[in-house]
Amino acid sequence: MREVGERDHVQGPAEARVTLVEYGDFECPDCGRAYPVLKAVQKALGPNLRFIFRHFPLLASHPHSSAAAEAAEAAGAQGRFWEMHDRLYEHQAALEEDDLRRHARKVGLDLNQFETDMRLHTHEGRVREDLASGAASHVHGTPTLFINGTRHDGPCDRSALVAALSRAALAHL
């Protein structure tokens, strides 16, 4: 898996004992179910967890996923990636072009810049980089999680994830 770098979207301190990387798709129902679990896990581990989100749009089954990822990146260019990330997961059934524009308005983006970025696919390269990184890490579906660089193939419920992350934190001592 590619090392976490400056280009990544990160929540949590760099010195956290555990790094959790998610390869996700905003239109994926499993990612939608994982979203509140990951939020709860972040809350449970607090400053011991650094969370990174990378795009892995599955276009064959989720036709709006790439545009949603680009919308999140357009929001990120305006300093609002996480607000858009959360809004897209909280409104997974609303990912059409007009919906994305409405989400941009709700998170307080400059709409002219957002619409220009979307029309010109300004952030498509960034999404493709994440996709390539995931493919190189043998990601085939979403969500795919990595804990301290190791793929987590166990259950994705809150208790199982907290246990796996806690084990990783202890191993890091």
N, C-alpha and C positions, 0 to 999 in steps of 0.2 A: 504494500500500500504506500502511496506517495506520502512523504512527510508533510506534516502540517506546516503551512507557510503563511506569508503575509497576504496572499491572495485569497485565503480561506475565510469563510464567515465563521466567527468564533464567539461563543458565549462562555464566560468563565475565565479564571486567571491562567496565564501561561505556566505558572508554577504548580498548578493542580496536580495531584498525584495520579489522576486517571484522565485519559483523553478518550472520548467517545465520538467516533465519526459515523455519521449516517449518510448513506447514499439513498436519496429519496426522490419521489415523483409526486408532485402536487395533486395529481389526479388519481393516484393509486389508493384504492380503498383500504388496503393493509397499512399503508403509510398514514392514512387518515385515522385509523384505529390506534396506531403506534404514537401519534402526535401527543395526545394527553398523557400517555404513559411516560414518554420521554420528558415531558414538562414536569411530571410528578417526580421522576428520577432526578432531574436537575435540582428540584427543590429539596429532595431528601439528602442529596450529597453536598449541596451548597458549594463552598469554595474548593472542595476536593475534586470537583469535576469540571473539565473543560469540554464543551460540546461543539462539534463542527458539523455543518451541513454541507453536503455536496450534491449537485444535481445528477440524477440518473433517469431522465425522461424515457419512458417505455412507449415510444410512438405507435408501435404496432397495436397496442391495446388501449392506449390513452392518447387520443389525438390532440388534446389540449395541453398536454404536459410540457411540451417544449415552449409554447407561448407563455405558459404560466411561469416556467423557469426564467425566461427572458424578462418577464414582468418583475420577478423578484430581483433580478440583477439590475434592472433599470431603477428599481427602488433603492437598491444598494448603492448605486452611483450617486444617489441623493441622500445617503446616510440613513436609509430606512429599510434595509434588508429584512431585519428580524420582524418588524411590524408587518411587512408584506408577507413574509413567510407564514406568520401566524394567521393572518387574515385568509390566505389562500387555503390553508388546511382547515380553517373554521368554516369556509364556504366552498368546499370541494365541488359542489354541484353547480357552481357559478363561475365557470372559467372561459366563457365566450369573450370575444373582443370587448363588447360593451361592459361585461362584468369586470374585466381587468381594468378598464378605464375607471369604473365606479370604485373599485378597490383602491386604485391609485389616489383618487380624490379623498377617500375615507382616511387613508394613512398620511395625507397632507403633502402629496408630491406636487411638484411643478408639472401640471398636466401637459403643457406644450412640450416640455423636454421629454416627458414620459412617452407621449405619442410619437415624437420624432424617433426616440430610441427604439420603440416597437416597430415603427414603419421601416426603419433602416436596418433592423436586426442588429443593432449596435453591440449587443451583449451575447449574440449567438456563439461567438468564439469561446467565450468563458464557459458557457454551458457545455459546449463540445469538449473542452479541456477536462471538465469534471467527468463527463461520459467516458472519455478515453482513459482517464485515471481509474475509474471503476472497472472498465473492461480489463485493464491491465492487472487489476486486483482480483479478477475472476468474479466480479459482481454480475449476476445474471437476472436478478429480480430485486424488487424493493418491498420493504426497506431492507437494506443490508447494513449491518452494524459491525464496527471494528472497535475493540477495546484495547487501548495501548498498542495498536497496530496489528492485533490478532483478531481474525474474523470471529464473531460471536454467532454460533449456529444454534444456540439454545433458545428456550422460550423468550418471548418479548413482553411478558407481563411484568408489572411493576416489581413484584417480589423477586422474581428470577433475575431481572436486570440489576436490581440493587445488590443482590447477593453476588452476582458476577463482577460488578464494578467494585464492590467492597473487597472481594478476593484480590482483584487487580491492584487496589490501593494498598492492601497489606503486603503484597508481593513487591511493591515499589518502595517499601520502607527500608 
